[in-house]
């Protein structure tokens, strides 16, 4: 029961994080294109937010994916060992 709750909340956090990372990517792409044609679309603001916001969001995404995989592998191993007395 506790494992399912933990995985549910981890997956919700990862989904929100995925949307933040996608938002950051699309903002970056639009800002670079805008900067290349001389239209200000917030590249300087995006660059200021890179280190404190988007960089950790990408790290959390990778860490969460690895943690989710690890929890599932440990759970599968424990389930196999319990079914084989």
Secondary structure, 3 states (H helix, E strand, C coil): CHHHHHHHHHHHHHHHHHHHHHHHHHHHHHHHHHHHHCCCCCHHHHHHHHHHHHHHHHHHHHHHHHHHHHHHHHHHHHHHHHHCC
